[in-house]
Amino acid sequence: MEKRLTLSPWGILKYCILFGLTLYAWNFFRSYFLFLALILMACSPVISFLLLWFGKDSLRAKVLLPAERVGRDTAFSFAIRVDNPQKLSAFTADVTYCWNNLFTGYAERKKQRLWVAPGQGSEIKLLLSSRYAGRVDVRIEAFKVFDLLHMFCLRGCEKTDASVIVWPAFSEVEEEALHSCVEGFPQENETKKRGTDYNPDYEVREYIPGDELKNIHWKLSAKQEQLMVRERLATGREKINVLLPLSEDREFNDGLIEALYCLGRLLLHKEYPIQLYWPGRGGLLRGCFIVEQGELEHALSEILSDSGLHEQGAAETQMSVEHPSESYILIQTGAYKGAYIR
């Protein structure tokens, strides 16, 4: 964004009033000190302008958020910092920031005024708490810097945003039987088991952030000059299709995400590969194959980083169109974490 230096009408008005009062006092008292004050006041706008102009490239604002994901309903601290490496000049800054949960669509906007000290800058620490899981983005929408006299306003200074994943709640259910968690799910001794616990069959695809390093196909990556990873097609038992039926209700979707995380961990613990489906943009189903805990968490991060608000029942309808002969677990909340749809 191009930097622009503009006049501040309110600051100029206050300066003119103060200068007029000082001039009137000098004209009445004819004081030597008032005369010096008039000279200083006449020079100060030029000095203030030059200090702000020469510091325009070093002034920057940034958002500081926790490096790791945070839990739902947990108050976590974040900071907005304005850097000012100049040793001689101080400024004031107006920062308008917005934090929004991409998954739920909730957004909130606030404005803060900061005193930017010379050589140190300024930092304000605030608290955020999200009732729902999702990716929270904190964006600086407007960053304006004023000189000491508030006569000039600098816009377009560098600003850096940040984001953090708010993770769903989790309760350990690893020792539970699947048929007690999923309505209509067959007994484990009735499900098919492959001959080996590891299937060497795999497909190769491009690397996605979050993939485990041990799955990288180094030789192929060197040939294609981009990271490629092996994705296992199946392991242990027959794969289980899982459908996440997101709706228009934030409260309902939050419960679905929690149920998906708990049930996904349980399925992996019982050695079931997961073919996960969820509604994406345009109403089409998105999917990924999961055989490890890290892949489950990567899939959850991807879901939480997009809009989770969708038409009620659209996922089930699309599943019947795209995979009409497939059985699947329909994630739900309540007495069961899912229902087995044949």
C-alpha positions as CSV (number, residue, x, y, z in Angstrom):
1,M,0.0,0.0,0.0
2,E,1.3,3.4,-0.9
3,K,2.2,5.7,2.0
4,R,0.2,9.0,2.1
5,L,0.8,12.0,4.3
6,T,-2.3,14.1,4.7
7,L,-3.4,17.1,6.8
8,S,-5.5,16.6,9.9
9,P,-8.2,19.4,10.0
10,W,-8.9,19.0,13.7
11,G,-5.2,19.2,14.5
12,I,-4.7,22.3,12.4
13,L,-7.7,24.0,14.0
14,K,-6.3,23.4,17.5
15,Y,-2.9,24.6,16.4
16,C,-4.3,27.8,14.9
17,I,-6.4,28.5,18.1
18,L,-3.3,28.0,20.3
19,F,-1.1,30.1,18.0
20,G,-3.8,32.9,18.0
21,L,-4.1,32.9,21.7
22,T,-0.3,33.1,22.1
23,L,-0.1,35.9,19.6
24,Y,-2.8,37.8,21.4
25,A,-1.0,37.4,24.7
26,W,2.3,38.6,23.3
27,N,0.6,41.6,21.7
28,F,-0.9,42.5,25.1
29,F,2.1,41.8,27.4
30,R,5.0,42.2,24.9
31,S,6.9,39.5,26.8
32,Y,10.2,38.2,25.5
33,F,9.3,34.6,26.5
34,L,6.0,34.9,24.6
35,F,8.0,36.1,21.5
36,L,10.3,33.1,21.7
37,A,7.2,30.8,22.1
38,L,5.8,32.4,18.9
39,I,9.0,31.6,17.0
40,L,9.1,28.1,18.3
41,M,5.4,27.5,17.4
42,A,6.0,28.8,13.9
43,C,8.8,26.4,13.4
44,S,7.3,23.4,15.1
45,P,4.9,22.3,12.2
46,V,7.9,22.0,9.8
47,I,9.9,20.0,12.3
48,S,7.0,17.8,13.2
49,F,6.3,17.2,9.5
50,L,9.9,16.2,8.8
51,L,10.2,13.9,11.7
52,L,7.0,12.0,10.6
53,W,8.1,12.0,7.0
54,F,11.6,10.6,7.6
55,G,10.2,7.9,9.9
56,K,7.5,6.7,7.5
57,D,9.5,3.6,6.4
58,S,10.4,2.4,9.9
59,L,6.9,2.6,11.5
60,R,5.0,-0.7,11.4
61,A,2.2,-2.4,13.3
62,K,1.8,-6.1,13.9
63,V,-0.5,-8.6,15.6
64,L,1.1,-11.1,18.0
65,L,-0.9,-14.3,18.7
66,P,0.0,-17.6,20.4
67,A,2.1,-19.8,18.2
68,E,0.2,-22.9,19.1
69,R,-3.5,-23.6,18.8
70,V,-5.7,-22.7,21.8
71,G,-8.7,-24.4,23.4
72,R,-12.3,-23.4,22.9
73,D,-13.7,-21.2,25.8
74,T,-10.2,-20.4,26.8
75,A,-9.2,-16.7,27.2
76,F,-5.9,-16.2,25.4
77,S,-3.8,-13.1,25.2
78,F,-2.8,-11.3,22.1
79,A,-0.9,-8.1,21.5
80,I,-0.8,-5.2,18.9
81,R,2.6,-3.7,18.7
82,V,3.8,-0.6,16.9
83,D,7.5,-0.4,16.3
84,N,9.3,3.0,16.3
85,P,13.1,2.7,16.0
86,Q,13.6,6.4,15.8
87,K,15.4,7.8,18.9
88,L,14.2,11.4,18.7
89,S,10.6,11.4,17.8
90,A,7.4,10.1,19.3
91,F,4.0,9.7,17.7
92,T,0.5,8.7,18.4
93,A,-1.2,5.9,16.3
94,D,-4.8,4.9,15.7
95,V,-5.2,1.2,15.1
96,T,-8.5,-0.3,14.0
97,Y,-8.4,-4.1,14.1
98,C,-11.0,-6.8,13.4
99,W,-11.0,-10.4,14.7
100,N,-13.2,-13.0,13.0
101,N,-13.8,-16.7,13.2
102,L,-13.7,-18.0,9.7
103,F,-15.6,-21.2,10.6
104,T,-18.5,-19.5,12.3
105,G,-18.4,-16.2,10.4
106,Y,-18.5,-14.1,13.6
107,A,-16.6,-10.8,13.4
108,E,-15.9,-8.0,15.8
109,R,-14.2,-4.6,15.2
110,K,-12.4,-2.3,17.7
111,K,-10.2,0.7,17.7
112,Q,-7.3,1.6,19.9
113,R,-5.1,4.7,20.3
114,L,-1.4,4.2,21.2
115,W,1.4,6.4,22.4
116,V,4.4,5.4,20.3
117,A,7.5,6.2,22.4
118,P,10.9,7.0,20.7
119,G,13.1,4.0,20.3
120,Q,10.7,1.6,22.0
121,G,7.4,1.8,20.2
122,S,4.2,0.7,22.0
123,E,2.4,-2.5,22.8
124,I,-1.1,-3.2,24.0
125,K,-2.1,-6.6,25.4
126,L,-5.7,-7.8,25.2
127,L,-7.7,-10.9,25.8
128,L,-9.8,-12.9,23.4
129,S,-12.1,-15.9,24.1
130,S,-13.9,-17.8,21.4
131,R,-17.0,-19.8,22.3
132,Y,-16.6,-21.8,19.1
133,A,-13.8,-23.8,17.4
134,G,-12.4,-22.3,14.2
135,R,-9.6,-20.3,12.8
136,V,-9.5,-16.8,14.3
137,D,-7.9,-14.1,12.2
138,V,-6.9,-10.8,13.7
139,R,-6.4,-8.2,11.0
140,I,-5.3,-4.6,11.2
141,E,-7.8,-2.8,9.0
142,A,-6.5,0.7,9.5
143,F,-3.2,2.1,10.8
144,K,-2.8,5.8,11.0
145,V,0.2,7.6,12.6
146,F,0.0,11.2,13.8
147,D,2.8,13.7,14.5
148,L,3.1,15.2,18.0
149,L,1.0,18.2,17.0
150,H,-1.6,16.0,15.3
151,M,-1.4,18.3,12.2
152,F,-0.3,15.5,9.8
153,C,-1.6,12.0,9.4
154,L,0.5,9.2,7.8
155,R,-1.4,6.3,6.2
156,G,-0.2,3.1,4.4
157,C,2.5,2.1,6.9
158,E,3.4,-1.6,7.0
159,K,1.1,-3.9,9.1
160,T,1.2,-7.6,9.8
161,D,-1.8,-9.8,10.6
162,A,-1.9,-13.1,12.5
163,S,-4.2,-16.1,13.0
164,V,-4.6,-19.0,15.5
165,I,-6.7,-22.2,15.5
166,V,-9.2,-22.5,18.3
167,W,-9.4,-26.3,18.9
168,P,-12.5,-28.2,19.8
169,A,-12.9,-29.8,23.3
170,F,-12.0,-33.4,23.6
171,S,-12.8,-36.2,26.1
172,E,-11.0,-39.5,26.0
173,V,-13.2,-42.3,24.6
174,E,-10.4,-44.6,23.3
175,E,-11.6,-47.7,25.3
176,E,-15.2,-47.4,24.3
177,A,-16.8,-49.8,21.8
178,L,-17.7,-48.2,18.5
179,H,-21.2,-49.6,18.5
180,S,-21.8,-47.7,21.7
181,C,-20.7,-44.5,20.1
182,V,-22.2,-44.9,16.7
183,E,-25.9,-45.9,16.4
184,G,-26.2,-49.0,14.2
185,F,-22.5,-49.6,13.9
186,P,-21.7,-53.4,13.7
187,Q,-19.7,-55.2,16.3
188,E,-16.0,-55.0,15.7
189,N,-15.7,-58.8,15.2
190,E,-18.2,-58.4,12.3
191,T,-16.1,-55.9,10.4
192,K,-13.6,-57.1,7.8
193,K,-9.9,-57.1,8.7
194,R,-7.1,-57.1,6.1
195,G,-4.4,-59.7,6.2
196,T,-1.7,-57.2,7.3
197,D,-1.7,-54.2,9.6
198,Y,0.1,-52.2,6.9
199,N,-0.8,-52.0,3.3
200,P,2.2,-51.0,1.2
201,D,-0.1,-49.6,-1.6
202,Y,0.0,-45.8,-1.8
203,E,-0.5,-42.9,-4.2
204,V,1.7,-39.9,-4.6
205,R,0.5,-36.3,-4.4
206,E,1.9,-32.9,-3.8
207,Y,3.0,-31.9,-0.3
208,I,0.4,-30.1,1.9
209,P,1.5,-28.1,5.0
210,G,0.9,-30.5,7.9
211,D,2.0,-33.7,6.2
212,E,4.5,-35.7,8.1
213,L,8.1,-35.6,6.9
214,K,8.4,-39.4,7.0
215,N,5.9,-39.6,4.2
216,I,7.9,-37.4,1.8
217,H,9.0,-39.2,-1.4
218,W,12.5,-37.7,-1.6
219,K,13.6,-39.2,-4.9
220,L,10.5,-38.1,-6.7
221,S,10.6,-34.7,-5.1
222,A,14.2,-34.2,-6.4
223,K,13.1,-35.1,-9.9
224,Q,10.0,-32.9,-10.0
225,E,11.7,-30.1,-8.0
226,Q,8.7,-29.9,-5.5
227,L,7.9,-31.9,-2.4
228,M,5.8,-35.0,-3.1
229,V,4.4,-37.3,-0.4
230,R,3.1,-40.9,-0.2
231,E,-0.5,-41.3,0.9
232,R,-1.4,-44.8,2.0
233,L,-4.6,-46.1,0.5
234,A,-5.6,-48.5,3.2
235,T,-4.3,-50.1,6.5
236,G,-5.7,-52.6,8.9
237,R,-9.5,-52.8,8.7
238,E,-11.7,-51.7,5.8
239,K,-12.0,-48.0,5.5
240,I,-14.9,-46.2,7.1
241,N,-16.6,-43.3,5.3
242,V,-17.4,-40.4,7.7
243,L,-19.6,-37.5,6.7
244,L,-19.6,-34.2,8.6
245,P,-23.1,-32.6,8.0
246,L,-22.4,-28.9,8.6
247,S,-25.4,-26.6,8.8
248,E,-26.4,-23.0,9.3
249,D,-26.3,-23.3,13.1
250,R,-22.9,-22.3,14.8
251,E,-23.8,-24.1,18.0
252,F,-24.7,-27.3,16.2
253,N,-21.6,-27.1,14.0
254,D,-19.4,-26.7,17.1
255,G,-20.8,-29.8,18.6
256,L,-20.3,-31.7,15.3
257,I,-16.6,-30.7,15.2
258,E,-16.1,-32.0,18.8
259,A,-17.9,-35.3,18.0
260,L,-15.8,-35.7,14.8
261,Y,-12.5,-35.2,16.7
262,C,-13.5,-37.7,19.4
263,L,-14.9,-40.3,17.0
264,G,-12.0,-39.9,14.6
265,R,-9.5,-40.6,17.4
266,L,-11.5,-43.7,18.4
267,L,-11.6,-45.0,14.8
268,L,-7.9,-44.6,14.4
269,H,-7.3,-46.3,17.7
270,K,-9.4,-49.3,16.5
271,E,-7.3,-49.3,13.3
272,Y,-10.0,-48.1,11.0
273,P,-8.8,-45.9,8.1
274,I,-11.2,-42.9,7.6
275,Q,-12.4,-41.5,4.4
276,L,-13.7,-38.1,5.6
277,Y,-16.2,-36.0,3.7
278,W,-17.5,-32.5,4.4
279,P,-19.3,-29.8,2.5
280,G,-17.1,-27.2,0.8
281,R,-17.7,-24.1,-1.3
282,G,-20.3,-24.5,-4.0
283,G,-22.0,-27.3,-2.2
284,L,-19.6,-30.0,-3.4
285,L,-18.2,-32.5,-1.0
286,R,-14.5,-32.3,-0.1
287,G,-12.6,-35.3,1.2
288,C,-9.4,-36.7,2.5
289,F,-8.1,-40.1,3.6
290,I,-6.9,-40.4,7.2
291,V,-4.8,-43.2,8.7
292,E,-2.8,-41.2,11.4
293,Q,-3.5,-38.8,14.2
294,G,-1.6,-36.1,12.4
295,E,-3.7,-36.4,9.3
296,L,-6.9,-36.2,11.4
297,E,-5.7,-32.9,13.0
298,H,-4.6,-31.5,9.6
299,A,-8.0,-32.3,8.2
300,L,-9.7,-30.6,11.2
301,S,-7.5,-27.5,10.7
302,E,-8.5,-27.4,7.1
303,I,-12.2,-27.6,8.0
304,L,-11.9,-24.9,10.7
305,S,-10.1,-22.6,8.3
306,D,-13.0,-22.3,6.0
307,S,-16.7,-21.2,6.4
308,G,-18.6,-23.9,8.2
309,L,-22.0,-22.4,7.6
310,H,-24.0,-24.5,5.0
311,E,-27.5,-25.4,4.2
312,Q,-29.1,-28.0,6.5
313,G,-29.2,-31.4,4.9
314,A,-27.1,-30.4,1.9
315,A,-24.2,-32.7,2.9
316,E,-26.4,-35.8,3.1
317,T,-28.0,-35.0,-0.2
318,Q,-24.7,-34.5,-1.9
319,M,-23.4,-37.8,-0.4
320,S,-26.3,-39.7,-1.9
321,V,-25.6,-38.2,-5.3
322,E,-21.8,-38.6,-5.3
323,H,-21.5,-41.9,-3.4
324,P,-24.9,-43.6,-3.7
325,S,-23.8,-47.1,-2.8
326,E,-21.5,-46.2,0.1
327,S,-22.2,-46.8,3.8
328,Y,-21.0,-44.1,6.1
329,I,-21.0,-42.7,9.6
330,L,-23.1,-39.5,9.8
331,I,-21.6,-37.4,12.6
332,Q,-24.1,-36.2,15.1
333,T,-24.5,-34.9,18.6
334,G,-26.4,-36.2,21.5
335,A,-26.6,-39.8,22.9
336,Y,-24.4,-41.0,19.9
337,K,-21.5,-39.3,18.2
338,G,-22.7,-40.7,14.9
339,A,-25.2,-42.8,13.1
340,Y,-24.2,-45.6,10.7
341,I,-26.0,-45.1,7.4
342,R,-26.2,-48.1,5.1
